[in-house]
Every structure is written in structure tokens, then in C-alpha cells.
Amino acid sequence: MRVNRIAMGENGGILLRDLLRLLHRCGLHDKDSADRNRLVLKRPGRHEDAVVGHLADVRHMRGLKALAILFRKRLARRIGTDEHDLVEIGRRRRSADLCQKKEAGNQSERQGHFPERTKFRSKPKIQGTPSVRSSAKPAAERNPGKSKISGAAVDKHGKISKTSMSLGIALKGTEGIVIAADSRVTLFGQLPTSDPNTKLVVPATFDNATKVLKTEKQKFVAAVTFGAGAIGLTEPRTASSFMPEFEAEIDHTTRLTVKEFAEKLGSFFLRQWTAAGMAPTPPLNENMVFVVAGYDPNKPYGDIYGLHIPLAPDPQQLIPDGQFGAYWGGQREMTDRLLSGFDPSVPDVVQDVLGIDAANRDPDLGRKLQSRLGIAIPWQFLPLQDCVDLCIFLVRTTIVLQKWLVGVRGVGGAVDVVTITRTEGRKEVQVKQVIGEKL
């Protein structure tokens, strides 16, 4: 095992290369020249002036802080110098390294390069993931570690990138369905810098957007959107701003099934996407995602469907008949950690650390981890009120935690919640209201 630095107590440290030079002056390396880069000392005896130990495996050094201090005293005595001079060697070396790095950074700024100022450290995810179910697993599970998105993307015109991290949740229980979402939409603009090839990306947030979508006549279905926050390159519009047009073209004489409503919604927004000149095949993370939920006539329990605009406009059932659970998407890291037991990037990170190449990676690692680490919530048992409380808790937790994070704070504003039941249809539990100035 190789080491680059050996701590010399609270007063400082000494680099291994400097220590080896001192050991060479003492002749200590002659006992085992092949092992000179692996240093450790025997445990000290009762006398402080005992002989310095031999070269051996560095693992014995772990946790022996007192031994490191004792070694400093002995080594200083052997070479005839003060022990604090050894500490000063390490300090001077580290100070020189820091000065060198600082000078390199200043040189980059003088050349007009600001890499750390134009990048976000964290990259939020957009792909939703089903949580632990109460009944048998569905035939196909999504891998929560597969999809990633970049934060502030720039559109092809170099002006504004429309992206909404958001957090949307749909929960299917035995008493009804709960749909919840935050109210923040994030737009990204660019500011020029001294370097014409470098632009500063600046986020702008709007905390009164509506992401829970509904129509006046279809009382037994609703939708939540997340992902791309707007349609339009120069004059962006949110999904909710298109809902009057959508409602005007659907048939209100009959009650639509959840799948029929989802199909019409997907077809409508695909046309809007195309008409606005949006990218026809954007990355999955730049799609506008809709989760549609509700009740069909004569069915005891609800259905939840998902679709992506423009890549997958045809709705897919997210939770099969006879099963219950939750589906969420957007900036889902916090919710994943709470319910699944791990961040959605963990499957890829683990296999990266282990050095597993792409051909030998396990595509089901995320599902396997979730089956072992996921929190055991009895979805089929939860009363409707508990389902509402859980959804609010998950959205609010993400909002609160993002207050202390450095990165894109894409979840915020009021938490809108609606329920849909078999007998009463859609009901607003808490929805933000338009208000005047508070005097």
C-alpha cells in the first residue's frame, strides 16, 4: 500500500518523499530497500529512546497518532535537528503547492477561462421511478440509476434553455389516487463574459407555475408534468398555459378513460412541440414528461400512465392493475434516498468504482438494491389521508433541503395536491390561490 503523506501530529505533516530523504540520512532504509516506500513503525516500547522500528506494511499505522508524534521526536533526535523543523518541511511544501495552484488559477482567469463558474456541480435526474410495491413485481421495472440529466442546457439559438427540474408524484392507493407537485419553473439565460467563447449561465425561477393539470368536464382524471418546463424557443409557454386549447378540442359528451385522456394529451402536446420548432429527438432528460392518473368507469381502482414528449407520446401503464405504489420524477434525488434507500446514481457509481466495463454491467442493479434497501411502506393499507400526507412530505422535504444545496434549486413554491376517488372524482386538497398584496 502506497502513501503520499504521513501525519506528524496536530502541528502539521511531512510529505513521504521528504521523510524518505531523512530516513536515507539515518540509514534506516538499508534494512529493506525494496520496501522503502511502505513505511510503518513497531509499536513503541516503554522507553522513549527505543530504536526506530523497521519498514513494514503501512496498515499497522492506522489510528496510531501517538506513535506518529513519538516517531517525530525520535527522528529529530537521530538526525540532530529540532522536531518542529520536520513539521516546517511539510508546511513549506504544502504552501508552495497551494501557491502554485493559485497562480495557475489566476493565469486561467487572465486568459478569460472560468470553468468552475459556468458549471453546476450536481446534475439532477429527470427519469421517474416506481417505488416498492405491496404486491408482486411488475414485468418491467425501471432502473433508477440509468438516466441522468445535465442542469443548465443551452438551446441551439444560444439564448434561453427551458428546463424545469420540479418534483411530481402520483400515488395509487386503495382509497384513491393522490397527485402532488411543486410550483417552480426554472429558465436559464446566458450573460456574456470577457471571453467571447464563454458565457455565464444564469437560472431564473418562477414559483407560481401550475403543474397539476386538469380539465373542467373530465372530473375523474388529472395529470402532473415535470422535466422540460416550457415549449417554445423564443416565447416559451408552460404546459398549463396550453390546457384551455386542449380542453376545447376534446370530446366532453362522454367520460374518457384514463388511457384515452393520456393518448389525447400526448397527441396534443406533440403537435405543440413540433409547431414550436423544438428539437424532434432531444435527450430523454429534455423531454416534457406527463403522468396521467384517474379512474375508469366500472373499475374498482385507479390507473396511472406516463408519456414523454416528444420521444414517447404513447402512454404506458406505470403501475399494473391490482398493484399499488407511487411514481415520481424530476429532481428525485431526495425522494429516491428516502424511499428507495439510495441515490439514483449509485448503481452506475458502484460499477464505476469496481471497474466493471459496460459489457459486464448489471442492468438490474438498481432494482436489486431497491428490493433490499427500499423502505417498506404498505401501500395497499394506507388511508387516503396518509397518502396525501406522504406526498406533501416528500415534496416539502426536497424544497427545504435544496435551501442548503449549491446547484439548481428546481423545486420550490407552493405544493399543489389533488385527489381522485372512484365515487367523488377529482378534489382539490390544497392548491395555490391568486392573492393580492398583504397589507
C-alpha positions as CSV (number, residue, x, y, z in Angstrom):
1,M,0.0,0.0,0.0
2,R,1.5,3.4,-1.0
3,V,1.1,6.6,1.0
4,N,1.9,10.1,0.0
5,R,1.8,11.9,3.3
6,I,2.3,10.9,6.9
7,A,0.6,13.0,9.6
8,M,3.0,14.2,12.3
9,G,0.6,15.2,15.0
10,E,-1.6,18.2,15.3
11,N,1.2,20.7,14.5
12,G,1.5,19.7,10.8
13,G,2.6,17.0,8.4
14,I,5.5,15.8,6.4
15,L,5.5,14.5,2.8
16,L,6.6,11.0,2.3
17,R,9.3,12.0,-0.2
18,D,10.8,14.3,2.3
19,L,10.6,11.7,5.1
20,L,12.4,9.2,2.9
21,R,15.3,11.6,2.4
22,L,15.6,12.0,6.1
23,L,15.5,8.2,6.6
24,H,18.2,7.9,4.0
25,R,20.4,10.2,6.1
26,C,19.7,7.9,9.1
27,G,20.5,4.8,7.0
28,L,17.1,3.2,8.1
29,H,16.1,2.2,4.5
30,D,19.1,-0.2,4.3
31,K,17.2,-2.8,6.2
32,D,14.8,-3.4,3.3
33,S,15.5,-1.3,0.3
34,A,12.7,-3.0,-1.7
35,D,10.1,-1.8,0.9
36,R,11.3,1.8,1.3
37,N,8.0,3.3,0.0
38,R,5.9,1.4,2.6
39,L,6.7,2.8,6.0
40,V,5.4,1.9,9.4
41,L,6.9,1.6,12.9
42,K,6.7,-1.0,15.5
43,R,4.6,-0.1,18.5
44,P,6.7,1.9,20.9
45,G,8.2,0.3,23.9
46,R,8.3,1.7,27.4
47,H,11.3,3.9,26.8
48,E,11.0,6.9,24.5
49,D,14.6,6.5,23.3
50,A,13.9,3.0,21.8
51,V,15.2,2.3,18.3
52,V,13.0,3.4,15.5
53,G,11.1,0.4,14.0
54,H,11.7,-1.3,10.7
55,L,10.0,-0.9,7.4
56,A,6.8,-3.0,7.1
57,D,3.1,-2.8,6.0
58,V,1.6,0.6,6.4
59,R,-1.7,-0.8,7.6
60,H,-0.3,-1.1,11.1
61,M,0.0,2.7,11.2
62,R,-3.8,3.3,11.1
63,G,-5.0,5.1,14.1
64,L,-1.6,5.3,15.8
65,K,-1.5,9.1,16.1
66,A,0.6,9.0,19.3
67,L,3.1,6.8,17.5
68,A,3.5,9.3,14.7
69,I,4.2,12.0,17.3
70,L,6.8,9.7,19.0
71,F,8.4,9.0,15.7
72,R,8.8,12.7,15.0
73,K,10.7,13.1,18.3
74,R,12.9,10.1,17.7
75,L,13.7,11.0,14.1
76,A,14.6,14.6,15.1
77,R,16.9,13.2,17.7
78,R,18.6,10.8,15.3
79,I,19.4,13.4,12.7
80,G,20.3,16.1,15.2
81,T,17.6,18.7,14.5
82,D,14.5,20.1,16.2
83,E,11.3,18.2,15.8
84,H,9.4,21.3,14.7
85,D,11.8,21.6,11.8
86,L,10.3,18.4,10.4
87,V,6.8,19.9,10.6
88,E,8.1,23.1,8.9
89,I,9.3,21.0,5.9
90,G,5.8,19.7,5.3
91,R,4.3,23.2,5.8
92,R,6.6,24.8,3.3
93,R,5.9,22.1,0.8
94,R,2.2,22.4,1.1
95,S,2.4,26.2,1.0
96,A,4.4,26.0,-2.2
97,D,1.8,23.6,-3.7
98,L,-1.0,26.0,-2.8
99,C,0.8,29.0,-4.3
100,Q,1.4,27.1,-7.5
101,K,-2.3,26.1,-7.8
102,K,-3.4,29.7,-7.1
103,E,-1.1,31.1,-9.7
104,A,-2.4,28.6,-12.2
105,G,-6.0,29.7,-11.4
106,N,-5.1,33.3,-11.8
107,Q,-3.4,32.6,-15.1
108,S,-6.6,30.9,-16.3
109,E,-8.7,33.9,-15.3
110,R,-6.4,36.3,-17.1
111,Q,-6.9,34.2,-20.2
112,G,-10.7,34.5,-19.8
113,H,-11.5,30.9,-18.7
114,F,-13.9,30.4,-15.8
115,P,-14.7,26.7,-15.7
116,E,-16.0,26.5,-12.2
117,R,-18.3,29.5,-12.6
118,T,-20.2,28.1,-15.6
119,K,-20.8,24.6,-14.4
120,F,-23.2,23.2,-11.8
121,R,-21.6,20.5,-9.6
122,S,-24.7,18.4,-9.2
123,K,-26.6,17.0,-12.2
124,P,-30.3,16.4,-11.4
125,K,-32.2,13.5,-12.8
126,I,-35.5,13.5,-14.7
127,Q,-36.5,9.9,-15.1
128,G,-39.2,8.9,-12.7
129,T,-39.0,5.6,-10.8
130,P,-41.6,3.4,-9.3
131,S,-41.3,2.7,-5.6
132,V,-41.6,-0.5,-3.7
133,R,-45.0,-2.2,-4.4
134,S,-47.1,-4.1,-2.0
135,S,-47.8,-7.0,-4.4
136,A,-45.8,-9.0,-6.9
137,K,-43.2,-7.1,-9.0
138,P,-44.4,-5.9,-12.4
139,A,-43.0,-7.5,-15.5
140,A,-40.8,-4.5,-16.3
141,E,-39.0,-2.2,-13.7
142,R,-37.3,1.0,-14.5
143,N,-33.6,1.2,-13.4
144,P,-33.3,4.3,-11.1
145,G,-29.6,4.6,-11.9
146,K,-29.8,4.7,-15.7
147,S,-30.8,8.2,-16.7
148,K,-29.1,11.4,-15.9
149,I,-29.6,15.0,-17.0
150,S,-27.4,18.0,-17.1
151,G,-28.6,21.1,-15.4
152,A,-28.4,24.3,-17.5
153,A,-28.6,23.2,-21.1
154,V,-28.4,25.9,-23.8
155,D,-30.7,25.8,-26.8
156,K,-29.5,25.9,-30.3
157,H,-30.0,29.7,-30.6
158,G,-27.8,30.3,-27.6
159,K,-30.4,32.4,-25.8
160,I,-32.6,30.6,-23.3
161,S,-32.8,27.0,-22.3
162,K,-36.2,25.9,-20.9
163,T,-35.9,23.3,-18.3
164,S,-37.9,22.6,-15.2
165,M,-36.5,20.2,-12.6
166,S,-39.6,20.1,-10.5
167,L,-40.9,17.2,-8.5
168,G,-44.1,15.4,-9.4
169,I,-45.6,12.5,-7.6
170,A,-48.6,10.2,-8.3
171,L,-49.6,7.7,-5.6
172,K,-52.1,4.9,-6.1
173,G,-53.8,3.6,-3.0
174,T,-56.9,1.5,-2.4
175,E,-59.0,4.5,-1.4
176,G,-57.9,6.8,-4.2
177,I,-55.1,8.5,-6.1
178,V,-53.0,11.5,-5.0
179,I,-51.2,13.8,-7.4
180,A,-48.8,16.4,-6.0
181,A,-46.2,18.8,-7.4
182,D,-44.3,21.9,-6.5
183,S,-44.8,25.2,-8.3
184,R,-41.3,26.2,-9.5
185,V,-40.3,26.6,-13.2
186,T,-36.6,27.4,-14.0
187,L,-35.5,29.2,-17.1
188,F,-31.8,29.6,-18.0
189,G,-30.3,32.6,-19.7
190,Q,-26.8,33.5,-20.7
191,L,-24.7,36.5,-19.9
192,P,-21.6,37.5,-21.9
193,T,-18.2,37.4,-20.3
194,S,-14.8,38.8,-21.3
195,D,-14.2,35.7,-23.3
196,P,-16.4,35.6,-26.4
197,N,-16.4,31.8,-26.4
198,T,-17.6,31.6,-22.8
199,K,-21.0,32.6,-21.4
200,L,-22.2,32.7,-17.9
201,V,-25.4,30.6,-17.4
202,V,-27.9,32.2,-15.0
203,P,-31.0,30.5,-13.7
204,A,-34.3,32.4,-13.2
205,T,-37.0,30.8,-11.1
206,F,-40.8,31.4,-11.1
207,D,-42.6,30.0,-8.1
208,N,-46.2,30.2,-9.2
209,A,-46.4,27.7,-12.1
210,T,-49.2,25.1,-12.3
211,K,-48.0,21.6,-12.8
212,V,-51.1,19.7,-11.8
213,L,-53.2,19.7,-15.0
214,K,-57.0,19.1,-15.3
215,T,-60.0,19.9,-17.4
216,E,-63.4,21.2,-16.3
217,K,-65.5,18.4,-17.8
218,Q,-63.3,15.3,-17.2
219,K,-63.7,15.0,-13.4
220,F,-62.1,11.6,-12.9
221,V,-58.7,12.2,-14.4
222,A,-55.8,14.6,-13.9
223,A,-52.1,14.9,-14.8
224,V,-48.8,16.2,-13.4
225,T,-45.9,17.4,-15.5
226,F,-42.2,17.7,-14.9
227,G,-39.0,17.7,-17.0
228,A,-38.9,20.3,-19.7
229,G,-40.7,23.3,-18.2
230,A,-41.9,25.0,-21.3
231,I,-42.5,24.7,-25.1
232,G,-41.1,27.4,-27.4
233,L,-37.7,28.6,-28.3
234,T,-38.2,32.4,-28.2
235,E,-41.5,32.7,-26.5
236,P,-41.7,29.8,-24.0
237,R,-45.0,28.6,-22.6
238,T,-45.7,26.2,-19.7
239,A,-47.8,23.1,-20.2
240,S,-50.7,24.6,-18.1
241,S,-50.9,27.6,-20.5
242,F,-52.0,25.2,-23.3
243,M,-54.7,23.5,-21.3
244,P,-57.6,25.7,-22.5
245,E,-56.7,24.8,-26.1
246,F,-56.5,21.1,-25.2
247,E,-59.9,21.2,-23.4
248,A,-61.5,23.0,-26.3
249,E,-60.7,20.1,-28.7
250,I,-61.5,17.0,-26.7
251,D,-65.0,15.4,-26.6
252,H,-66.9,16.3,-23.4
253,T,-70.0,14.4,-24.2
254,T,-68.7,11.1,-22.8
255,R,-66.4,10.3,-19.9
256,L,-62.9,9.4,-21.2
257,T,-60.9,6.5,-19.8
258,V,-57.5,7.4,-18.3
259,K,-55.7,5.9,-21.2
260,E,-57.9,7.8,-23.7
261,F,-57.2,11.0,-21.9
262,A,-53.5,10.3,-21.9
263,E,-53.5,9.5,-25.6
264,K,-55.2,12.7,-26.5
265,L,-52.9,14.7,-24.1
266,G,-49.8,13.1,-25.7
267,S,-51.1,13.8,-29.2
268,F,-51.9,17.4,-28.4
269,F,-48.6,18.3,-26.8
270,L,-46.6,16.5,-29.5
271,R,-48.2,18.8,-32.0
272,Q,-47.4,21.9,-29.9
273,W,-43.8,20.7,-29.5
274,T,-43.4,20.3,-33.3
275,A,-45.2,23.5,-34.2
276,A,-42.9,25.5,-31.8
277,G,-39.8,24.2,-33.6
278,M,-38.5,22.2,-30.7
279,A,-35.8,19.5,-31.2
280,P,-37.5,16.4,-32.7
281,T,-35.2,13.9,-30.9
282,P,-33.9,15.6,-27.7
283,P,-32.2,13.6,-25.0
284,L,-34.6,11.8,-22.7
285,N,-33.7,14.3,-19.9
286,E,-35.0,17.2,-22.1
287,N,-38.5,15.7,-22.7
288,M,-41.7,17.1,-21.2
289,V,-43.0,14.3,-19.0
290,F,-46.6,13.8,-18.2
291,V,-48.0,11.3,-15.6
292,V,-51.8,10.9,-16.1
293,A,-53.9,9.3,-13.3
294,G,-57.6,8.7,-12.7
295,Y,-60.4,6.2,-12.6
296,D,-62.2,4.4,-15.5
297,P,-65.9,3.7,-15.3
298,N,-66.7,0.4,-13.6
299,K,-63.2,-0.2,-12.4
300,P,-62.5,-0.6,-8.6
301,Y,-59.1,1.0,-8.6
302,G,-57.3,3.8,-10.5
303,D,-54.7,3.7,-13.2
304,I,-51.5,5.7,-13.8
305,Y,-50.0,6.2,-17.2
306,G,-46.8,8.0,-18.3
307,L,-45.6,9.6,-21.5
308,H,-42.6,11.6,-22.8
309,I,-42.9,14.4,-25.3
310,P,-41.6,14.1,-28.0
311,L,-39.8,10.7,-27.7
312,A,-42.6,8.5,-26.3
313,P,-46.0,10.2,-26.8
314,D,-47.9,6.9,-26.5
315,P,-48.9,6.3,-22.8
316,Q,-47.5,3.4,-20.9
317,Q,-49.1,2.0,-17.7
318,L,-46.8,2.7,-14.8
319,I,-48.4,0.6,-12.1
320,P,-50.2,-2.6,-13.3
321,D,-53.8,-3.5,-12.3
322,G,-54.1,-5.0,-8.9
323,Q,-50.9,-3.3,-7.6
324,F,-50.4,-0.1,-5.6
325,G,-47.5,2.2,-5.1
326,A,-46.0,5.6,-6.1
327,Y,-44.3,7.1,-9.1
328,W,-42.2,10.2,-9.0
329,G,-39.9,12.2,-11.3
330,G,-38.0,15.4,-11.8
331,Q,-35.4,16.3,-9.2
332,R,-35.9,13.0,-7.5
333,E,-32.6,12.5,-5.6
334,M,-34.1,13.2,-2.1
335,T,-37.2,11.2,-2.7
336,D,-35.1,8.3,-4.0
337,R,-32.9,8.3,-0.9
338,L,-35.9,8.4,1.4
339,L,-38.0,5.7,-0.3
340,S,-35.6,3.6,-2.4
341,G,-32.7,3.8,0.1
342,F,-30.1,5.2,-2.3
343,D,-29.4,8.0,-4.8
344,P,-30.4,7.1,-8.4
345,S,-26.7,7.5,-9.5
346,V,-25.5,4.8,-7.1
347,P,-25.8,1.8,-9.5
348,D,-23.5,3.5,-12.0
349,V,-21.2,4.9,-9.4
350,V,-20.7,1.5,-7.8
351,Q,-19.9,-0.2,-11.0
352,D,-17.5,2.6,-12.0
353,V,-15.6,2.2,-8.7
354,L,-15.4,-1.5,-9.2
355,G,-14.1,-1.0,-12.7
356,I,-16.8,-3.0,-14.4
357,D,-16.9,-2.4,-18.1
358,A,-20.1,-1.6,-20.0
359,A,-20.4,-5.1,-21.4
360,N,-20.4,-6.8,-18.0
361,R,-22.6,-4.3,-16.0
362,D,-25.7,-5.5,-14.3
363,P,-28.7,-3.5,-15.7
364,D,-30.9,-4.7,-12.8
365,L,-28.5,-3.5,-10.1
366,G,-30.9,-0.6,-9.2
367,R,-33.9,-2.9,-8.8
368,K,-31.8,-5.3,-6.7
369,L,-30.6,-2.5,-4.4
370,Q,-34.2,-1.2,-4.1
371,S,-35.5,-4.6,-3.1
372,R,-33.0,-4.7,-0.3
373,L,-32.8,-1.0,0.8
374,G,-36.2,0.4,-0.1
375,I,-38.4,1.5,2.8
376,A,-41.3,-1.0,3.5
377,I,-44.4,1.1,3.1
378,P,-47.7,-0.9,2.9
379,W,-49.2,1.0,0.0
380,Q,-52.3,-1.1,-0.1
381,F,-53.0,-0.3,3.6
382,L,-52.6,3.5,3.6
383,P,-55.8,5.5,4.0
384,L,-56.2,8.4,1.5
385,Q,-55.2,11.0,4.2
386,D,-51.9,9.2,4.8
387,C,-51.3,9.2,1.1
388,V,-51.8,12.9,0.9
389,D,-49.5,13.5,3.9
390,L,-46.8,11.4,2.4
391,C,-46.8,13.2,-0.9
392,I,-46.7,16.6,0.8
393,F,-43.9,15.4,3.0
394,L,-41.8,14.2,0.0
395,V,-42.2,17.4,-2.0
396,R,-41.7,19.7,1.0
397,T,-38.6,17.8,2.1
398,T,-36.9,18.4,-1.2
399,I,-37.8,22.1,-1.1
400,V,-36.4,22.5,2.3
401,L,-33.2,20.6,1.7
402,Q,-32.5,22.5,-1.5
403,K,-32.2,25.7,0.5
404,W,-28.8,24.5,1.7
405,L,-27.5,23.0,-1.6
406,V,-25.2,24.5,-4.2
407,G,-26.7,23.8,-7.6
408,V,-30.0,24.1,-9.4
409,R,-32.8,24.6,-6.9
410,G,-35.5,23.4,-9.2
411,V,-38.2,22.6,-6.6
412,G,-40.0,25.3,-4.8
413,G,-43.1,27.4,-4.3
414,A,-46.4,26.1,-3.1
415,V,-47.2,22.4,-3.0
416,D,-50.4,21.6,-5.0
417,V,-52.3,18.4,-4.2
418,V,-55.4,16.9,-5.7
419,T,-57.1,13.5,-5.0
420,I,-59.2,11.4,-7.3
421,T,-61.6,8.8,-5.9
422,R,-63.9,6.3,-7.6
423,T,-67.1,7.9,-6.2
424,E,-66.3,11.6,-5.9
425,G,-63.8,12.1,-8.7
426,R,-61.2,14.9,-8.6
427,K,-61.0,17.1,-5.5
428,E,-58.5,19.9,-4.7
429,V,-56.9,19.3,-1.3
430,Q,-54.6,22.3,-1.4
431,V,-54.0,24.5,-4.5
432,K,-52.4,27.9,-4.5
433,Q,-54.7,30.9,-5.0
434,V,-54.2,34.2,-6.7
435,I,-54.0,36.8,-4.0
436,G,-53.2,40.5,-3.7
437,E,-50.6,42.3,-1.7
438,K,-50.5,41.5,2.0
439,L,-51.0,44.8,3.9
